[in-house]
């Protein structure tokens, strides 16, 4: 398509006429008005430089032929780039060792930093400014390579225009990563690193200063779009978010500029990153400085970080402290001497030189009656002005960056041509190792040599390109600082070198950095960092950098700021109050604390009281009251009650495997023995009164031997149940974390619920049977009917253990054990006091009643007293 466009531009279809020949002549369709520089040579190198900032589109009234678009806003810095290309080509031509028999020429035009102007300049490089004398446009252009353009969007257009002719181009400042695509841009090379490297460098810088909330501004072109597309992906991996993304229109629009300024002023982002050319960015930053906005830290891309356009004091303090990445600088010996030779008298009629002279000396070289408004209001130039006396960015060769890239681009083409011309037959890079014809060099052949180029220039820097046409990536980190003259100076404060390897690329001297409005790094976050003990919670509909800090749940911690998730503590650990660390859980069991000591004392008192009662009974064992109620069974009951009191103490202390088994079996066997003895006593009481009936032989079945068998049998059943329990599923110590997760409850697991409730159920059966029999014997005639007290004791016993069940199930932690101990002690005291307190009262305080007559009762003196 570009080729057809060029042919259509040069070769219109002729109108039918008798005088028209079969062949049509090439004619230009308009006057050539592009200013530039040209020099003839054996091989021509094209050059495109944005020597103006913008294009002014003429009015389109459709009533007359529109005038050509004009460029405005002269750029002395870009003018220096063009002069650097001329200087380098002349230096190559003077070098006796580089292309000794070949003269390089050039055609340099103004691309005006816009797409249309760049396309027009590119076509001008290919076609030339004058009509050709040959019929049809078939002659090849002598241009073998092109240096340019500046903007990535312009370079994309230029590359697509040159592709049909397979003419290689080397850009000195186009950084868009899209240009790495060899399928789309096979002839493109550059001496500036790709934005893919700059994106990584900026991401590292942002991460280095912990900025997570950033505003973004780009030009309306591929340069900005592709850069931010890659940056968003890079930022996404680092947790950095864009607060806003605004684009600057290519055609100046004040309303749009003001809208962008308002967005910046109302945003909470204190860091703004911009990928834009200085020409596109100038209207925005001019308004930004006019409103005297401060407190925003700018990050500049390489396209404007060293732009002299913003070095004026008017841009301070708004842009003071700006930091960004610039291509590495280099020194070009002799360049300044060459630059000062530019004079209107040397280039008469060259409008670019005239504009340059006017911009430097603020005077006009145009006649006073000229219709051109560019010099209106300016005094006329004398022609005697001296460039050496001016502090112009044009003559500032102390920190050459883009100019140095132009210098390297010219030498890359020169060395490639030198290698092509001096190719040894049989060692060439083409088919069958052939060399190119030096007398008829094709552009695609030069491209082959550019791709394989690896040479060190006179300044000691290696010039080479990778498979994508990119050089080795390295940047200087630039900081805008105010000089003594009030202007902004671009100070190098660090470097970024991709060849250093991961983690070592970025080196920055933070002490040398001056920040906007302050001497410390601005803090730019959507939400302050979440402190220890909290985690990030996503805000609905907001970027990931905007979040709420939620406290960690119980049992979870976060030991670093901005945690995404809280860490669950292990089973034996719990979070502290601040949720910052896991600490060992508090181990809880019924030990010898206040509660444990109290229960232990009560158990010992109960055992001592029982032993005291036993001592009283032993001392008065021959008295009627002791003998009438079967003293042997009474002794067994008192011994078993002592065991019941003492076994409760085994429930206190840290549970172990043996203590867990012992406490439950000892408790169950002791109570079974006690209730069995009481059952035997009840049977004896009931049988004793039945034996008074004529012909009754009940007592022969309830003699002392039978009583012992009953007690043994009833107790043995419980022993069997306990043995089965201990063999099948014995109790064991357990760390219980289910009830209260913040602590470990160390308890004895019963092992088998069925066995545990069988043990308690069996004791309940014995107690119930004893209660029923005692209840039946409660009204038997006797002044001291023991059955009444046994009934009452069994009533207390059953009430205690019935109440125990819900209390045991619902009590937490160590209180479960305390409830069980309380039930043991309460039932033991109930049995002790209900059965033996009345007897001790008579024995110790009413000794006169301790005789047969009182016990038999006066109402029934003939009843025979039985002694057991």
Buried (B, 14 or more C-beta within 10 A) or exposed (E): EBEEEBBEBBBEEEEEEEEEEEEBBBEBEEEEEBBBBBBEBBBBBBBBBBBBBBBBEEEEEEEEEEEEBBBEBBBBBBBBBBBBBBBBBBBBBEBEEBBEEBEBBBBBBBBBBBBBBBBBBBBBBBBBBEEBEEEEBEEEBBBBBBBBBBBBBBBBBBBBBBBEBBBBBBBBBBBBBBBBEEEEBBBBBBBBBBBBBBBBBBBBBBBEBEBBBBBBBBBBBBBBBBBBBBBBEBBEEEEBBBBBBBBBBBEEEEEBBEEBBEBBEEBEBBBBBBBBBBBBBBBBBBBBBEEEBBEBBBBBBBBBBBBBBBBEEBBBBBBBBBBBBBBBBBEBEEBBEBBBEBBBEEBEEBBBBBBBBBBBBEBBBBEEEEEEEBBEEBEEBEEEBEBEEEEBBBBBBEBBBBBBBBBBBBBBBBBBBBBBBEBEEEEBBEEEEEBBEBEEBBBBBBBBBBBEBEBEBEEEBEBBBEEBBBBBBBBBBBBBBBEEEEBBBBBBBBBBBBEEEEEEBBEBEEEEBBBBBEEEBBBBBBBEBBBBBBBBEEBEEEBBBBBEBBBBEEBBBBEEEBBEEBBBBEEEBBBEEEBBBBEEBEEBBBBEEEBBEEBBEBBBEBBEBBBEBBEBBEEBEEBBBBBBBBBBBBBBBBBBBBBBBBBBBBBBBEBEEEBBBBBBBBBBBBBBBBBBBBBBBBBBBBBBBBBBEEEEEBBEEBEEEBBBEBBEEBBEBBBEBBEEBBEEBBBBBBBBBEEBEEBBBBBBBBBBEEBBEBBBEBBBEBBBBBBEBBBEBBEBEBEBBBBBBBBBBBBBBBEBBEBBEEBBEEBEBBBBBBBBBBBBBBBBBBBBBBBBEBBBEBBEEEEEBBEEEBBBBEEEEEBEEBEB
